Amino acid sequence: MKWGDMIEAAVEGVASEGKGVARVGDFVVFVRGGIPGDVVRMMITGRKKSFAEADVVEILTPSPARQRPQCRYFGVCGGCTWQHVAYHAQCEYKRTRVVDALERIGGFRGVIVQPTLGAESPFYYRNKMEFSFGDRWLTREEMEKRGEGGDAEGPGNRFALGLHIPQRYDKVLDLEICWLQSETSARIVNDVRAFCLENDIPVYSPALHTGYMRNLVIREGHVTGERMVNVVTRDDRPDIMRSLTERLVAAFPSITTVVNNITAKKSQVAVGETETVYHGPGSITEKIGKRLYRISANSFFQTNTAQAERLYETARVMAKLRPDDVVFDLYSGTGTIALHVADEVRHVVGIEAVASAVEDAKRNAVSNGVQNCTFLLGDLKDTLLGSRLQGTPLPHPDVILVDPPRVGMHEKVVREIRRLAPRCIVYVSCNPSTQARDMKVLCEENAYAVDEVRPVDMFPHTYHIESVASLFRTSPSA
């Protein structure tokens, strides 16, 4: 088996990155574009010692789960990877991924993983989208037009506003529609593009470090209806921003604030070193449960409002909270989980390593009138035991909630949580592999037993999945 070989095979499963899994004899092949139930003709694109990779060339027999993608950019754009998969099947594949991680990495057998809690609205679910300005990626249709002598070299040929092509950070797919955020969001993108082309405004070049327009970030309050447009630029051009702001506010009355983030850094991150507000308060608000949150241009906030509420509610129910409980919320971010459970318990202590997030959490507690939450700044592996609350050591936690980044928890933190021996640990994870790894350590010597696991789909039409697991102490002395 070598590069370029054409092979027919049945796709049997799904790998962690959403690729299909086929077997040729005893050899595993990861198939981009294949889903379980497909019989495909595939071309080998790479080979390692224990596996190969391939692209689908032809679908000989389609899977029952295969469907026609909604978006005309599917397969080229990097925004969605699973629009060709029926949504009920997506949810089951994601559940299977959680089961596989628990069994293969954690060594857990017989743990019941509940059905994936799917989104009621699998399209237009994102409350934040980052679009990029850049060098245009020509689609197949545009290439054919160029070959026929068409106007592929006409105005705007090099200009693009959209999403990056997968694995190509130097090329941007020009998008007129997108099924991820909202129809209004797509119209705003199109209007900003038209403004730039009409006024011959240059896009930023990472290679040359020249140009002006870098990113267009749109944030929407799905519950409140507020909308922010954040234009990220290389330098400060108030004349351009005032003109663009006037145009957008007149065309889209739902825009409640317009801001300009300015950064001269070469890194491709849509965050400014300075910020100027051109319209409105410079922030929007969004509601999760009964709490209202202020979101500024660079604040972290869960990008799926509806599913975030279901995620937090799942964690709350799994914790089986009691009125006199002290709860630790580790990796507490802007305090959304802590504030969601605050009414159920005596006190919540949130610990977070990012100073700005801690300040946001404190403001969110004050603005929502919550008085039994305390938020502390510190690196968990160094300060979990050393932190003090109002001059005294932290109280002993009855319940610990953790929501770490994709890399999971540092082993020192895992072992410290185990040594603290709370009654219950609820682990919220965006990476089932690191979750299973950490849970294995927590359950060493039968100190804890897994009570329940529930996947929650925060990102329909992608292979990403959140997993919520509850672990209970097996004995008071564990």
CORQUIGI-V914830 format. One record per run of one state. SS is the DSSP state (A for helix, B for strand, O for the rest). FROM is the first residue (numbers start at 0). TO is the last residue. If there is no record, write none. Layout:
ss from to
SS FROM TO
SS FROM TO
This chain:
ss from to
O 0 4
B 5 13
O 14 18
B 19 23
O 24 25
B 26 31
O 32 37
B 38 46
O 47 49
B 50 60
O 61 64
B 65 65
O 66 75
B 76 76
O 77 83
B 84 84
O 85 85
A 86 103
O 104 111
B 112 116
O 117 126
B 127 135
O 136 138
A 139 146
O 147 157
B 158 164
O 165 166
B 167 173
O 174 181
A 182 197
O 198 201
B 202 202
O 203 203
B 204 204
O 205 208
B 209 209
O 210 211
B 212 219
O 220 225
B 226 232
O 233 236
A 237 250
O 251 255
B 256 261
O 262 272
B 273 278
O 279 281
B 282 287
O 288 289
B 290 295
O 296 303
A 304 318
O 319 324
B 325 329
O 330 334
A 335 343
O 344 345
B 346 351
O 352 353
A 354 366
O 367 371
B 372 376
O 377 378
A 379 382
O 383 386
B 387 388
O 389 390
B 391 392
O 393 397
B 398 401
O 402 409
A 410 419
O 420 422
B 423 428
O 429 430
A 431 441
O 442 442
A 443 445
O 446 446
B 447 455
O 456 464
B 465 472
O 473 477
